[in-house]
Amino acid sequence: MRKRDCLYLHALCALLRLELEERREFADDAFESYERLDISPTEIHRSKSDHREATRALLAVLDSALDGRGGQTRIEANDGSDGERP
């Protein structure tokens, strides 16, 4: 994967995080492992490996949150639905 692709994936994951934070409630420290890396998708001067590590950390938290596993995240749907599909 080229650096440009890695930056793009990092940006998409960051947008997904923002979207999920608006729709769901996370524990205060849910994204601590990602934030500790102190890198954002807009920091293009950082190395590809830094962005790859940040993307992996972010994906791990999102995966855990969406699967409902791991004690570090607490999720509740705020979309007003009853959880059933149409």
BATIMAR-138707 format. One line per 4 residues: their letters; for each residue x, y, z of N, C-alpha, C. Coordinates in steps of 0.2 Angstrom, whole numbers. Layout:
% BATIMAR-138707
A) X/Y/Z/X/Y/Z/X/Y/Z; ...
END
This chain:
% BATIMAR-138707
MRKR) 4/-6/0/0/0/0/4/6/0; 3/11/-4/7/17/-4/5/22/1; 9/26/3/7/31/8/1/35/7; 0/37/1/-7/40/-1/-13/36/1
DCLY) -12/30/0/-18/25/1/-19/24/9; -13/24/12/-13/24/20/-16/30/23; -14/36/20/-17/42/23/-25/42/22; -27/40/16/-34/40/14/-38/35/19
LHAL) -35/29/20/-38/24/24/-39/27/31; -33/30/34/-33/33/40/-39/39/41; -39/43/36/-45/48/35/-52/45/36; -53/40/32/-59/36/32/-61/34/39
CALL) -56/31/42/-57/28/49/-59/33/54; -55/39/53/-57/45/57/-64/47/56; -66/48/50/-73/50/49/-78/45/51; -76/39/51/-81/33/54/-81/34/61
RLEL) -76/36/65/-76/37/72/-80/43/73; -80/48/70/-84/54/71/-91/52/70; -93/49/65/-100/47/64/-102/42/69; -98/38/71/-101/33/77/-101/37/83
EERR) -97/41/85/-97/45/91/-104/49/91; -106/52/86/-112/55/85/-118/51/87; -118/45/84/-124/40/85/-124/36/91; -118/35/94/-117/30/100/-113/33/106
EFAD) -114/30/111/-110/33/117/-104/28/119; -99/31/119/-92/27/120/-90/29/127; -86/24/130/-83/26/136/-78/32/135; -76/35/140/-72/41/140/-65/39/137
DAFE) -63/33/139/-56/31/137/-56/26/131; -61/26/128/-62/21/122/-57/22/117; -55/28/115/-50/29/110/-43/31/112; -42/30/119/-36/32/122/-30/29/118
SYER) -30/23/116/-24/20/113/-23/23/106; -28/25/103/-27/29/96/-24/36/98; -27/39/103/-25/46/104/-18/47/107; -16/42/110/-9/42/113/-4/42/108
LDIS) -6/40/102/-1/40/96/0/47/93; -5/51/95/-4/58/93/-3/60/86; -7/57/82/-6/58/74/-13/58/71; -14/63/67/-21/63/63/-20/62/56
PTEI) -25/61/52/-24/59/45/-22/65/41; -22/71/44/-20/77/40/-12/78/41; -9/74/45/-2/75/46/2/71/41; 2/74/35/5/71/29/13/70/30
HRSK) 16/74/34/23/74/35/25/68/39; 21/64/42/22/59/46/24/53/42; 27/48/44/29/42/40/23/37/39; 23/33/34/18/29/32/17/24/38
SDHR) 22/22/41/22/17/47/18/20/52; 19/26/54/15/30/59/8/30/57; 6/31/51/-1/31/49/-4/24/49; 0/19/47/-2/12/48/-4/10/55
EATR) 1/12/59/0/10/67/-6/14/69; -7/20/68/-13/24/70/-20/21/67; -20/19/61/-25/16/58/-27/9/61; -22/5/62/-23/-1/66/-26/0/73
ALLA) -24/5/76/-26/6/83/-33/8/83; -35/13/78/-42/15/77/-46/10/75; -44/6/70/-49/0/68/-50/-5/74; -45/-6/78/-46/-11/84/-51/-8/88
VLDS) -51/-2/90/-56/1/94/-63/1/91; -63/3/85/-70/2/81/-72/-5/81; -68/-9/79/-70/-16/79/-73/-19/85; -69/-17/91/-72/-19/97/-78/-16/99
ALDG) -79/-10/97/-85/-6/99/-91/-9/95; -90/-10/89/-96/-12/84/-97/-20/86; -93/-24/88/-94/-30/90/-97/-31/97; -97/-26/101/-99/-26/107/-95/-29/112
RGGQ) -89/-31/110/-84/-35/115/-80/-30/118; -76/-32/123/-71/-28/126/-74/-23/131; -72/-23/137/-75/-19/142/-73/-12/141; -69/-10/136/-67/-3/136/-72/2/133
TRIE) -77/-1/129/-82/3/126/-89/1/128; -93/6/129/-100/5/130/-104/8/125; -108/5/122/-112/7/116/-120/7/117; -123/12/115/-130/12/115/-132/16/109
ANDG) -137/13/105/-140/16/99/-144/22/101; -142/28/98/-146/34/99/-150/36/93; -151/31/88/-155/33/82/-163/32/83; -165/30/89/-172/30/90/-175/23/87
SDGE) -172/19/84/-174/13/82/-175/8/87; -179/3/86/-180/-3/91/-175/-8/89; -171/-8/85/-166/-13/83/-168/-18/78; -174/-17/76/-177/-22/71/-176/-19/64
RP) -175/-23/59/-174/-21/52/-181/-21/49; -182/-16/44/-188/-15/41/-190/-21/36
END
